[in-house]
Amino acid sequence: MGIIVWCVLFAIVIFIAFVATRMAAQNKEDGLHDTGLAIIEFGRAFPNEAIRQLQATENGQAVFVRLHDNKAGFMRNMSRHFACHLIEPGRVRVVGSETGRGLVVDFLDAPHHNADFEFASAKEASEVSLWLLGNYIAEPDKDLPTGNISAANKQ
């Protein structure tokens, strides 16, 4: 009788260990590859912003968001929740990564999100860099001085 109880307890422990490892593996696989989830979560965080386009990183842990008025946003999987961030003009630094398929992004307002983000292709990385470049210059700096007329503006 004693050996049967120990075998049953051993089988229960093995089953619990199996279930725990499967749940841990599923958490690693979860990400923002599902753009529908990204749209819902970003829309929940910023209900007054219209999303124009999304671009997920290769590992699905981050999504860059292009908004209707050429602003940019950022969303990151923080394992138990999603962190959404609107990127203010002039408050981000972007450098290409060594692989050519990624960007090294420094968020001046949220340094805990600074990272090297790799995309599936160089085309996707360049697209996101253009979104961030459009958002890089603060609105007052976009106006050209009236006294300086360049050759392109002469008629």
DSSP file with accessible surface (Angstrom, degrees, kcal/mol):
  #  RESIDUE AA STRUCTURE BP1 BP2  ACC     N-H-->O    O-->H-N    N-H-->O    O-->H-N    TCO  KAPPA ALPHA  PHI   PSI    X-CA   Y-CA   Z-CA
    1    1 A M     >        0   0  179      0, 0.0     4,-1.8     0, 0.0     5,-0.2   0.000 360.0 360.0 360.0 -40.4    0.0    0.0    0.0
    2    2 A G  H  >  +     0   0   45      1,-0.2     4,-2.1     2,-0.2     5,-0.2   0.874 360.0  51.7 -64.4 -37.9    2.8    2.4    0.9
    3    3 A I  H  > S+     0   0  128      1,-0.2     4,-2.2     2,-0.2    -1,-0.2   0.865 106.8  53.9 -69.1 -33.7    4.6    2.0   -2.5
    4    4 A I  H  > S+     0   0  108      2,-0.2     4,-2.4     1,-0.2    -1,-0.2   0.923 108.2  49.3 -66.5 -42.2    1.3    2.7   -4.4
    5    5 A V  H  X S+     0   0   72     -4,-1.8     4,-2.6     1,-0.2     5,-0.2   0.933 111.5  49.3 -62.4 -43.6    0.9    6.0   -2.5
    6    6 A W  H  X S+     0   0  184     -4,-2.1     4,-2.5     1,-0.2    -1,-0.2   0.898 110.7  50.1 -65.8 -37.0    4.5    7.0   -3.3
    7    7 A C  H  X S+     0   0   77     -4,-2.2     4,-2.4     2,-0.2    -1,-0.2   0.909 111.4  48.4 -65.8 -41.3    4.0    6.2   -7.0
    8    8 A V  H  X S+     0   0   77     -4,-2.4     4,-2.3     2,-0.2    -2,-0.2   0.928 112.9  47.6 -65.0 -45.3    0.8    8.2   -7.1
    9    9 A L  H  X S+     0   0   83     -4,-2.6     4,-2.4     2,-0.2    -2,-0.2   0.920 112.0  50.7 -61.8 -41.3    2.5   11.2   -5.4
   10   10 A F  H  X S+     0   0  141     -4,-2.5     4,-2.3     1,-0.2    -2,-0.2   0.915 110.1  49.7 -62.7 -42.6    5.5   10.9   -7.8
   11   11 A A  H  X S+     0   0   58     -4,-2.4     4,-2.4     2,-0.2    -2,-0.2   0.898 110.2  50.8 -64.0 -38.9    3.2   10.8  -10.8
   12   12 A I  H  X S+     0   0   85     -4,-2.3     4,-2.6     2,-0.2     5,-0.2   0.927 110.2  49.3 -65.6 -42.4    1.4   14.0   -9.5
   13   13 A V  H  X S+     0   0   92     -4,-2.4     4,-2.4     2,-0.2    -2,-0.2   0.927 111.8  48.8 -63.3 -42.8    4.7   15.8   -9.0
   14   14 A I  H  X S+     0   0   92     -4,-2.3     4,-2.4     1,-0.2    -1,-0.2   0.923 111.7  49.7 -62.5 -43.1    5.8   14.9  -12.5
   15   15 A F  H  X S+     0   0  134     -4,-2.4     4,-2.5     2,-0.2    -2,-0.2   0.926 111.1  48.6 -62.5 -44.8    2.5   16.0  -14.0
   16   16 A I  H  X S+     0   0  106     -4,-2.6     4,-2.5     1,-0.2    -1,-0.2   0.909 111.4  50.4 -63.5 -40.6    2.7   19.4  -12.2
   17   17 A A  H  X S+     0   0   53     -4,-2.4     4,-2.3    -5,-0.2    -1,-0.2   0.914 110.6  49.9 -63.6 -41.1    6.3   19.9  -13.4
   18   18 A F  H  X S+     0   0  123     -4,-2.4     4,-2.1     2,-0.2    -2,-0.2   0.941 112.1  46.9 -62.5 -47.0    5.2   19.1  -16.9
   19   19 A V  H  X S+     0   0   54     -4,-2.5     4,-2.3     1,-0.2    -2,-0.2   0.916 111.7  51.7 -62.7 -41.9    2.3   21.6  -16.8
   20   20 A A  H  X S+     0   0   57     -4,-2.5     4,-2.2     1,-0.2    -1,-0.2   0.915 109.8  48.2 -63.6 -41.7    4.5   24.3  -15.2
   21   21 A T  H  X S+     0   0   88     -4,-2.3     4,-2.2     1,-0.2    -1,-0.2   0.889 110.9  51.3 -68.8 -35.4    7.2   24.0  -17.9
   22   22 A R  H  X S+     0   0  148     -4,-2.1     4,-2.0    -5,-0.2    -2,-0.2   0.905 110.2  49.0 -65.5 -40.3    4.5   24.1  -20.7
   23   23 A M  H  X S+     0   0  110     -4,-2.3     4,-1.9     2,-0.2    -2,-0.2   0.899 111.0  50.3 -66.9 -39.2    3.1   27.3  -19.2
   24   24 A A  H  X S+     0   0   50     -4,-2.2     4,-1.5     1,-0.2    -2,-0.2   0.907 110.5  49.7 -65.2 -40.6    6.5   28.9  -18.9
   25   25 A A  H  X S+     0   0   33     -4,-2.2     4,-1.6     1,-0.2    -2,-0.2   0.890 108.6  53.0 -65.8 -36.8    7.2   28.0  -22.6
   26   26 A Q  H  X S+     0   0  109     -4,-2.0     4,-1.8     1,-0.2    -1,-0.2   0.902 105.6  54.0 -66.8 -38.9    3.9   29.5  -23.6
   27   27 A N  H  < S+     0   0  112     -4,-1.9    -1,-0.2     1,-0.2    -2,-0.2   0.869 107.6  51.1 -62.6 -35.7    4.8   32.8  -21.8
   28   28 A K  H  < S+     0   0  173     -4,-1.5    -1,-0.2     1,-0.2    -2,-0.2   0.867 111.3  47.9 -67.8 -36.0    8.0   33.0  -23.8
   29   29 A E  H  < S+     0   0  142     -4,-1.6    -2,-0.2    -5,-0.1    -1,-0.2   0.768  90.5  96.9 -77.1 -27.4    6.2   32.5  -27.0
   30   30 A D     <  +     0   0   78     -4,-1.8     2,-0.3    -5,-0.1    49,-0.1  -0.384  50.5 126.5 -64.5 141.2    3.5   35.1  -26.3
   31   31 A G  S    S-     0   0   15     -2,-0.1     3,-0.4    45,-0.0    30,-0.2  -0.839  72.2 -69.3-165.6-156.4    4.3   38.4  -27.8
   32   32 A L  S    S+     0   0    0     28,-4.7    28,-0.1    -2,-0.3     6,-0.1  -0.041  83.2 116.7-108.2  29.9    2.8   41.1  -30.1
   33   33 A H        +     0   0  112     26,-0.2     2,-0.9    27,-0.1    -1,-0.2   0.811  62.2  79.5 -65.0 -27.3    2.9   39.1  -33.3
   34   34 A D     >  -     0   0  103     -3,-0.4     4,-1.6     1,-0.2     3,-0.3  -0.713  67.6-167.3 -82.2 104.6   -0.9   39.4  -33.3
   35   35 A T  H  > S+     0   0   75     -2,-0.9     4,-2.6     1,-0.2     5,-0.2   0.798  83.7  64.0 -67.6 -24.9   -1.4   42.9  -34.6
   36   36 A G  H  > S+     0   0   30      2,-0.2     4,-2.3     1,-0.2    -1,-0.2   0.925 103.2  47.4 -62.5 -42.8   -5.1   42.8  -33.5
   37   37 A L  H  > S+     0   0   52     -3,-0.3     4,-2.8     1,-0.2     5,-0.3   0.911 111.2  51.8 -63.0 -41.2   -4.0   42.5  -29.9
   38   38 A A  H  X S+     0   0    0     -4,-1.6     4,-2.6     2,-0.2     5,-0.3   0.916 109.5  49.4 -63.3 -41.4   -1.6   45.4  -30.4
   39   39 A I  H  X S+     0   0   83     -4,-2.6     4,-2.5     2,-0.2    -2,-0.2   0.932 113.2  46.7 -62.7 -45.2   -4.3   47.6  -31.9
   40   40 A I  H  X S+     0   0   96     -4,-2.3     4,-2.0     2,-0.2    -2,-0.2   0.946 115.6  44.2 -63.6 -47.9   -6.7   46.8  -29.0
   41   41 A E  H  X S+     0   0   42     -4,-2.8     4,-1.8     2,-0.2    -2,-0.2   0.912 116.6  45.0 -67.8 -41.8   -4.1   47.4  -26.3
   42   42 A F  H  X S+     0   0    0     -4,-2.6     4,-2.7    -5,-0.3    -1,-0.2   0.913 113.4  51.4 -68.4 -38.7   -2.7   50.6  -27.9
   43   43 A G  H  < S+     0   0   27     -4,-2.5    -2,-0.2    -5,-0.3    -1,-0.2   0.845 108.4  52.1 -64.7 -33.0   -6.2   51.9  -28.5
   44   44 A R  H  < S+     0   0  168     -4,-2.0    -1,-0.2    -5,-0.2    -2,-0.2   0.901 113.6  43.4 -68.2 -38.8   -7.1   51.2  -24.9
   45   45 A A  H  < S+     0   0   49     -4,-1.8    -2,-0.2     1,-0.3    -1,-0.2   0.876 131.1  22.7 -74.8 -37.4   -4.1   53.2  -23.7
   46   46 A F    ><  +     0   0   53     -4,-2.7     3,-1.6    -5,-0.1    -1,-0.3  -0.694  68.1 170.6-131.3  80.3   -4.6   56.1  -26.2
   47   47 A P  T 3  S+     0   0   98      0, 0.0    -1,-0.1     0, 0.0    -4,-0.1   0.731  76.3  56.2 -68.2 -19.3   -8.3   56.1  -27.3
   48   48 A N  T 3  S+     0   0  151      2,-0.1     2,-0.5    -5,-0.0    -5,-0.1   0.376  89.3  90.0 -93.8   5.4   -8.0   59.5  -29.2
   49   49 A E    <   -     0   0   37     -3,-1.6     2,-0.5    -6,-0.1    -3,-0.1  -0.902  68.2-144.2-106.6 127.7   -5.2   58.4  -31.4
   50   50 A A        -     0   0   52     -2,-0.5    18,-2.4     1,-0.0     2,-0.4  -0.784  17.2-133.9 -91.5 125.9   -6.0   56.8  -34.8
   51   51 A I  E     +A   67   0A  51     -2,-0.5    16,-0.2    16,-0.2     3,-0.1  -0.637  25.8 175.9 -82.9 131.2   -3.5   54.1  -35.8
   52   52 A R  E     -     0   0A 133     14,-3.1     2,-0.3    -2,-0.4    15,-0.2   0.793  64.8  -8.0-100.3 -41.2   -2.3   54.2  -39.4
   53   53 A Q  E     -A   66   0A  72     13,-1.9    13,-3.1     2,-0.0    -1,-0.4  -0.990  55.9-149.9-158.7 150.8    0.2   51.4  -39.5
   54   54 A L  E     -A   65   0A  30     -2,-0.3     2,-0.4    11,-0.2    11,-0.2  -0.941   5.9-171.8-123.5 147.6    2.0   48.9  -37.2
   55   55 A Q  E     -A   64   0A  33      9,-2.2     9,-2.8    -2,-0.3     2,-0.2  -0.919  11.4-157.7-141.0 114.1    5.4   47.2  -37.4
   56   56 A A  E     -A   63   0A  21     -2,-0.4    64,-0.4     7,-0.2     7,-0.2  -0.577  21.6-113.7 -87.8 151.4    6.4   44.5  -35.0
   57   57 A T    >   -     0   0    5      5,-2.6     3,-1.0    -2,-0.2    62,-0.3  -0.300  36.3 -99.9 -73.9 168.8    9.9   43.5  -34.2
   58   58 A E  T 3  S+     0   0   97     60,-3.2    61,-0.1     1,-0.3    -1,-0.1   0.884 123.8  44.3 -61.7 -38.7   11.2   40.1  -35.3
   59   59 A N  T 3  S-     0   0  101     59,-0.4    -1,-0.3     1,-0.0   -26,-0.2   0.519 107.2-125.1 -86.0  -4.3   10.8   38.6  -31.8
   60   60 A G  S <  S+     0   0    0     -3,-1.0   -28,-4.7     2,-0.2   -26,-0.1   0.588  78.7 116.5  76.0  11.2    7.3   40.1  -31.4
   61   61 A Q  S    S+     0   0   56    -30,-0.2    16,-2.9   -29,-0.1     2,-0.3   0.593  75.8  32.4 -88.8 -10.6    8.2   41.8  -28.1
   62   62 A A  E     - B   0  76A   1     14,-0.2    -5,-2.6    -5,-0.0     2,-0.4  -0.993  60.7-162.7-145.2 151.1    7.7   45.3  -29.4
   63   63 A V  E     -AB  56  75A   1     12,-2.9    12,-2.4    -2,-0.3     2,-0.4  -1.000  11.0-148.7-134.1 131.7    5.5   47.1  -31.9
   64   64 A F  E     -AB  55  74A   2     -9,-2.8    -9,-2.2    -2,-0.4     2,-0.5  -0.852  19.3-152.8 -97.8 138.6    6.2   50.5  -33.4
   65   65 A V  E     -AB  54  73A   0      8,-2.6     8,-2.8    -2,-0.4     2,-0.6  -0.935  10.0-155.4-120.3 129.4    3.0   52.4  -34.3
   66   66 A R  E     -AB  53  72A  57    -13,-3.1   -14,-3.1    -2,-0.5   -13,-1.9  -0.917  22.8-152.5-100.3 125.7    2.5   55.1  -36.9
   67   67 A L  E >   -A   51   0A   0      4,-2.7     3,-1.6    -2,-0.6   -16,-0.2  -0.487  27.1 -99.1 -99.4 169.7   -0.4   57.4  -36.0
   68   68 A H  T 3  S+     0   0   97    -18,-2.4   -17,-0.1     1,-0.3    -1,-0.1   0.788 119.8  47.0 -60.8 -32.6   -2.8   59.4  -38.2
   69   69 A D  T 3  S-     0   0   74    -19,-0.2    -1,-0.3     1,-0.0     3,-0.1   0.013 124.6 -96.0-103.3  31.8   -1.0   62.7  -37.8
   70   70 A N  S <  S+     0   0   88     -3,-1.6    -2,-0.2     1,-0.2     2,-0.1   0.632  83.6 135.9  62.8  18.1    2.5   61.3  -38.5
   71   71 A K        -     0   0   60     64,-0.0    -4,-2.7    18,-0.0     2,-0.3  -0.444  46.7-134.2 -80.3 168.5    3.2   60.9  -34.8
   72   72 A A  E     -BC  66  87A   2     15,-0.6    15,-2.4    -6,-0.2     2,-0.3  -0.926  18.8-171.3-127.4 152.7    4.7   57.7  -33.6
   73   73 A G  E     -BC  65  86A   0     -8,-2.8    -8,-2.6    -2,-0.3     2,-0.4  -0.851   8.8-147.9-134.9 171.5    4.0   55.4  -30.7
   74   74 A F  E     -BC  64  85A   0     11,-2.6    11,-2.8    -2,-0.3     2,-0.4  -0.998   7.6-171.4-145.6 140.7    5.7   52.4  -29.2
   75   75 A M  E     -BC  63  84A   0    -12,-2.4   -12,-2.9    -2,-0.4     2,-0.4  -1.000   7.0-173.1-138.4 133.6    4.3   49.3  -27.4
   76   76 A R  E     -BC  62  83A  54      7,-2.4     7,-2.8    -2,-0.4     2,-0.6  -0.988  26.7-123.6-132.9 139.6    6.3   46.7  -25.6
   77   77 A N  E     - C   0  82A  20    -16,-2.9     5,-0.2    -2,-0.4   -45,-0.1  -0.680  22.3-175.2 -78.8 119.0    5.4   43.4  -24.0
   78   78 A M        -     0   0   66      3,-3.1     2,-2.5    -2,-0.6     4,-0.1  -0.181  48.0-108.2-108.5  37.0    6.4   43.5  -20.3
   79   79 A S  S    S+     0   0  105      1,-0.2     3,-0.1   -49,-0.1    -1,-0.0  -0.272 112.5  31.9  68.0 -52.8    5.6   39.8  -19.7
   80   80 A R  S    S+     0   0  232     -2,-2.5     2,-0.3     1,-0.2    -1,-0.2   0.549 131.2  11.1-107.1 -10.4    2.4   40.5  -17.6
   81   81 A H  S    S-     0   0  112     -5,-0.0    -3,-3.1    -3,-0.0     2,-0.5  -0.951  74.3-108.1-154.3 172.9    1.3   43.7  -19.2
   82   82 A F  E     -C   77   0A  51     -2,-0.3     2,-0.6    -5,-0.2    -5,-0.2  -0.937  22.6-146.3-111.7 130.8    1.9   45.9  -22.3
   83   83 A A  E     -C   76   0A  18     -7,-2.8    -7,-2.4    -2,-0.5     2,-0.4  -0.863  16.1-166.1 -97.1 122.4    3.6   49.3  -22.0
   84   84 A C  E     -C   75   0A  33     -2,-0.6     2,-0.4    -9,-0.2    -9,-0.2  -0.897   8.0-179.9-111.0 141.6    2.3   51.9  -24.5
   85   85 A H  E     -C   74   0A  34    -11,-2.8   -11,-2.6    -2,-0.4     2,-0.5  -0.994  23.2-144.0-146.0 127.6    4.2   55.1  -25.1
   86   86 A L  E     -C   73   0A  29     -2,-0.4     2,-0.7   -13,-0.2   -13,-0.2  -0.828  27.3-132.7 -87.8 130.3    3.6   58.1  -27.4
   87   87 A I  E     -C   72   0A   4    -15,-2.4   -15,-0.6    -2,-0.5     5,-0.1  -0.753  16.9-141.7 -89.1 116.6    6.9   59.4  -28.7
   88   88 A E    >   -     0   0  101     -2,-0.7     3,-2.1     3,-0.2    21,-0.1  -0.515  32.8 -92.5 -75.1 142.7    7.1   63.1  -28.3
   89   89 A P  T 3  S+     0   0   42      0, 0.0    47,-0.3     0, 0.0    49,-0.2  -0.281 111.5  12.9 -57.0 133.9    8.7   65.0  -31.2
   90   90 A G  T 3  S+     0   0   29     45,-1.1    46,-0.1     2,-0.1    47,-0.1   0.519 101.5 101.4  79.9   5.5   12.4   65.5  -30.6
   91   91 A R    <   +     0   0   99     -3,-2.1    17,-1.9    44,-0.3    18,-0.7   0.004  67.5  68.5-113.3  28.7   12.5   63.0  -27.7
   92   92 A V  E     -D  107   0B   0     15,-0.2     2,-0.4    44,-0.2    15,-0.2  -0.995  57.9-156.4-145.3 144.6   14.0   60.0  -29.4
   93   93 A R  E     -D  106   0B 132     13,-2.4    13,-2.9    -2,-0.3     2,-0.4  -0.991  14.7-169.0-120.4 135.7   17.4   59.1  -30.8
   94   94 A V  E     +D  105   0B  48     -2,-0.4     2,-0.3    11,-0.2    11,-0.2  -0.984  10.2 172.1-131.2 132.5   17.7   56.4  -33.5
   95   95 A V  E     -D  104   0B  92      9,-2.0     9,-3.8    -2,-0.4     2,-0.1  -0.992  37.1-108.2-134.4 142.4   20.8   54.7  -34.9
   96   96 A G  E     -D  103   0B  53     -2,-0.3     7,-0.3     7,-0.2     2,-0.1  -0.374  37.0-120.4 -67.0 147.7   21.0   51.8  -37.3
   97   97 A S    >   -     0   0   15      5,-2.1     3,-0.8    20,-0.1     5,-0.1  -0.361  23.4-106.2 -84.0 170.8   22.2   48.5  -35.8
   98   98 A E  T 3  S+     0   0  205      1,-0.2    -1,-0.1     2,-0.1    -2,-0.1   0.790 117.0  58.3 -68.1 -26.9   25.2   46.5  -36.9
   99   99 A T  T 3  S-     0   0   84      1,-0.1    -1,-0.2    23,-0.0    23,-0.1   0.715 100.9-131.2 -76.3 -21.8   23.1   43.9  -38.6
  100  100 A G  S <  S+     0   0   44     -3,-0.8    25,-0.1     2,-0.1    -2,-0.1   0.325  93.8  81.3  86.0  -9.5   21.3   46.4  -40.9
  101  101 A R  S    S+     0   0   84     24,-0.1    18,-3.0    23,-0.1     2,-0.3   0.227  88.8  53.3-109.5  12.2   17.9   44.9  -39.9
  102  102 A G  E     - E   0 118B   3     16,-0.3    -5,-2.1    -5,-0.1     2,-0.4  -0.845  64.4-133.3-142.6 175.6   17.5   46.8  -36.7
  103  103 A L  E     -DE  96 117B   9     14,-2.5    14,-3.2    -2,-0.3     2,-0.7  -0.992  11.9-142.2-132.7 140.3   17.5   50.1  -34.9
  104  104 A V  E     -DE  95 116B  50     -9,-3.8    -9,-2.0    -2,-0.4     2,-0.5  -0.925  31.8-168.1-100.1 112.3   19.1   51.2  -31.7
  105  105 A V  E     -DE  94 115B   0     10,-2.6    10,-1.7    -2,-0.7     2,-0.5  -0.911  16.1-167.4-113.1 129.7   16.5   53.4  -30.1
  106  106 A D  E     -D   93   0B  55    -13,-2.9   -13,-2.4    -2,-0.5     2,-0.7  -0.970   9.1-157.5-113.8 114.5   17.0   55.8  -27.1
  107  107 A F  E     -D   92   0B   2     -2,-0.5   -15,-0.2     3,-0.3     7,-0.2  -0.837   1.1-163.6 -91.0 115.0   13.8   57.1  -25.7
  108  108 A L  S    S+     0   0   54    -17,-1.9    -1,-0.2    -2,-0.7   -16,-0.1   0.817  90.5  43.2 -71.1 -29.0   14.7   60.3  -23.8
  109  109 A D  S    S+     0   0   77    -18,-0.7    -1,-0.2     1,-0.2   -17,-0.1   0.638 127.1  29.6 -88.4 -18.1   11.4   60.3  -21.9
  110  110 A A    >   +     0   0    4     -3,-0.2     3,-2.2     1,-0.1    -3,-0.3  -0.558  64.2 170.6-140.9  72.7   11.4   56.6  -21.1
  111  111 A P  G >  S+     0   0   81      0, 0.0     3,-1.5     0, 0.0    -4,-0.1   0.729  72.8  72.1 -63.3 -18.5   15.0   55.3  -20.8
  112  112 A H  G 3  S+     0   0  135      1,-0.3    -2,-0.0     3,-0.0     0, 0.0   0.665  95.1  54.8 -70.2 -12.1   13.8   52.0  -19.5
  113  113 A H  G <  S+     0   0    8     -3,-2.2    -1,-0.3    -6,-0.2    -8,-0.1   0.450  77.6 124.6 -95.7  -3.6   12.6   51.2  -23.0
  114  114 A N    <   +     0   0   60     -3,-1.5     2,-0.3    -4,-0.2    -8,-0.2  -0.345  37.1 128.9 -58.1 133.9   16.0   51.9  -24.7
  115  115 A A  E     -E  105   0B  26    -10,-1.7   -10,-2.6     2,-0.0     2,-0.6  -0.985  63.7 -91.4-170.0 174.9   17.0   48.8  -26.7
  116  116 A D  E     -E  104   0B  87     -2,-0.3     2,-0.6   -12,-0.2   -12,-0.3  -0.927  42.1-160.3-102.0 114.5   18.3   47.4  -29.9
  117  117 A F  E     -E  103   0B  10    -14,-3.2   -14,-2.5    -2,-0.6     2,-0.4  -0.884   1.5-159.4-105.5 120.9   15.2   46.4  -31.9
  118  118 A E  E     -E  102   0B  43     -2,-0.6   -60,-3.2   -16,-0.2   -59,-0.4  -0.830   6.7-162.5-101.0 137.6   15.6   43.8  -34.7
  119  119 A F        -     0   0    0    -18,-3.0   -62,-0.1    -2,-0.4     3,-0.0  -0.641  34.2-105.4-111.8 170.0   13.1   43.5  -37.5
  120  120 A A  S    S+     0   0   55    -64,-0.4     2,-0.3    -2,-0.2   -18,-0.1   0.810 100.3   9.3 -67.4 -28.0   12.5   40.7  -40.1
  121  121 A S  S  > S-     0   0   40    -20,-0.2     4,-1.7     1,-0.1     5,-0.1  -0.961  72.6-112.6-147.7 164.4   14.1   42.8  -42.9
  122  122 A A  H  > S+     0   0   54     -2,-0.3     4,-2.5     1,-0.2     5,-0.2   0.823 115.3  61.7 -66.4 -30.2   16.1   45.9  -43.5
  123  123 A K  H  > S+     0   0  165      2,-0.2     4,-2.1     1,-0.2    -1,-0.2   0.919 104.2  47.0 -63.2 -43.5   13.0   47.3  -45.3
  124  124 A E  H  > S+     0   0   56      2,-0.2     4,-2.2     1,-0.2    -1,-0.2   0.907 111.9  50.7 -65.4 -40.6   10.9   47.1  -42.2
  125  125 A A  H  X S+     0   0    5     -4,-1.7     4,-2.4     1,-0.2    -2,-0.2   0.910 110.7  48.7 -63.9 -40.7   13.7   48.8  -40.1
  126  126 A S  H  X S+     0   0   58     -4,-2.5     4,-2.0     2,-0.2    -1,-0.2   0.880 108.6  54.3 -68.5 -34.9   14.0   51.6  -42.6
  127  127 A E  H  X S+     0   0   61     -4,-2.1     4,-1.8     2,-0.2    -2,-0.2   0.945 110.8  45.1 -62.0 -46.9   10.3   52.1  -42.6
  128  128 A V  H  X S+     0   0    1     -4,-2.2     4,-2.6     1,-0.2     5,-0.2   0.902 109.9  55.2 -65.1 -39.0   10.2   52.5  -38.8
  129  129 A S  H  X S+     0   0   37     -4,-2.4     4,-2.5     1,-0.2    -1,-0.2   0.889 106.3  52.0 -63.6 -33.9   13.2   54.8  -38.9
  130  130 A L  H  X S+     0   0  105     -4,-2.0     4,-2.4     2,-0.2    -1,-0.2   0.894 108.5  50.7 -67.1 -38.7   11.3   57.1  -41.3
  131  131 A W  H  X S+     0   0   17     -4,-1.8     4,-1.2     1,-0.2    -2,-0.2   0.935 114.1  44.2 -61.1 -46.0    8.4   57.2  -38.9
  132  132 A L  H  X S+     0   0    3     -4,-2.6     4,-0.6     2,-0.2    -2,-0.2   0.855 110.7  54.7 -69.5 -33.3   10.7   58.1  -36.1
  133  133 A L  H >X S+     0   0  100     -4,-2.5     4,-0.8    -5,-0.2     3,-0.8   0.920 106.8  51.0 -65.2 -41.7   12.5   60.6  -38.3
  134  134 A G  H 3< S+     0   0   38     -4,-2.4    -1,-0.2     1,-0.3    -2,-0.2   0.812 117.0  40.9 -63.1 -27.6    9.2   62.4  -39.1
  135  135 A N  H 3< S+     0   0    5     -4,-1.2   -45,-1.1    -5,-0.2   -44,-0.3   0.487  98.9  80.2 -94.7  -6.5    8.6   62.5  -35.4
  136  136 A Y  H << S+     0   0  103     -3,-0.8     2,-0.5    -4,-0.6   -44,-0.2   0.860  79.0  70.7 -73.2 -35.8   12.2   63.4  -34.5
  137  137 A I  S  < S-     0   0   74     -4,-0.8     5,-0.1   -48,-0.1   -47,-0.1  -0.710  85.0-124.3 -91.2 128.4   12.0   67.1  -35.3
  138  138 A A    >>  -     0   0   28     -2,-0.5     3,-0.9   -49,-0.2     4,-0.6  -0.324  27.5-110.6 -67.1 149.6    9.9   69.2  -32.9
  139  139 A E  H >> S+     0   0  122      1,-0.3     3,-1.3     2,-0.2     4,-0.5   0.874 115.2  52.5 -53.6 -45.8    7.1   71.3  -34.6
  140  140 A P  H >4 S+     0   0  100      0, 0.0     3,-0.6     0, 0.0    -1,-0.3   0.842 106.3  55.9 -63.4 -26.6    8.8   74.7  -34.1
  141  141 A D  H <4 S+     0   0  123     -3,-0.9    -2,-0.2     1,-0.2    -3,-0.1   0.620  92.7  70.7 -80.6 -10.2   12.0   73.5  -35.7
  142  142 A K  H << S+     0   0   97     -3,-1.3     2,-0.3    -4,-0.6    -1,-0.2   0.753  78.5  90.1 -77.6 -24.5   10.2   72.4  -38.9
  143  143 A D  S << S-     0   0  124     -3,-0.6     3,-0.0    -4,-0.5     0, 0.0  -0.588  75.2-136.3 -76.2 130.3    9.6   76.0  -40.0
  144  144 A L        -     0   0  128     -2,-0.3    -2,-0.1     1,-0.1    -1,-0.0  -0.594  29.1 -98.9 -82.2 146.2   12.3   77.4  -42.2
  145  145 A P        -     0   0   81      0, 0.0     3,-0.4     0, 0.0    -1,-0.1  -0.370  27.4-133.2 -61.7 143.5   13.5   81.0  -41.5
  146  146 A T  S    S+     0   0  141      1,-0.2    -2,-0.0     3,-0.1     0, 0.0   0.789  99.8  59.2 -73.1 -26.0   11.9   83.4  -43.9
  147  147 A G  S    S+     0   0   64      1,-0.1     2,-0.9     2,-0.0    -1,-0.2   0.778  92.4  72.8 -75.7 -24.8   15.1   85.2  -44.7
  148  148 A N        -     0   0  123     -3,-0.4     2,-0.6     2,-0.0    -1,-0.1  -0.784  60.7-179.2 -97.5 106.5   16.9   82.2  -46.1
  149  149 A I        -     0   0  108     -2,-0.9     2,-0.1     3,-0.0    -3,-0.1  -0.913  15.6-150.2-105.8 118.0   15.6   81.1  -49.5
  150  150 A S    >>  -     0   0   58     -2,-0.6     4,-0.9     1,-0.1     3,-0.7  -0.346  28.7-105.0 -81.4 168.5   17.3   78.1  -50.8
  151  151 A A  T 34 S+     0   0   87      1,-0.2     3,-0.4     2,-0.2    -1,-0.1   0.837 121.0  58.0 -62.3 -30.8   17.8   77.3  -54.5
  152  152 A A  T 34 S+     0   0   91      1,-0.2    -1,-0.2     3,-0.0    -3,-0.0   0.813 107.3  47.1 -70.6 -27.9   15.0   74.7  -54.3
  153  153 A N  T <4 S+     0   0   91     -3,-0.7    -1,-0.2     2,-0.1    -2,-0.2   0.567  89.7 100.9 -90.9 -11.0   12.5   77.3  -53.1
  154  154 A K     <        0   0  145     -4,-0.9    -4,-0.0    -3,-0.4    -3,-0.0  -0.494 360.0 360.0 -72.7 145.1   13.3   79.9  -55.7
  155  155 A Q              0   0  239     -2,-0.2    -2,-0.1     0, 0.0    -1,-0.1  -0.848 360.0 360.0-116.8 360.0   11.0   80.2  -58.6
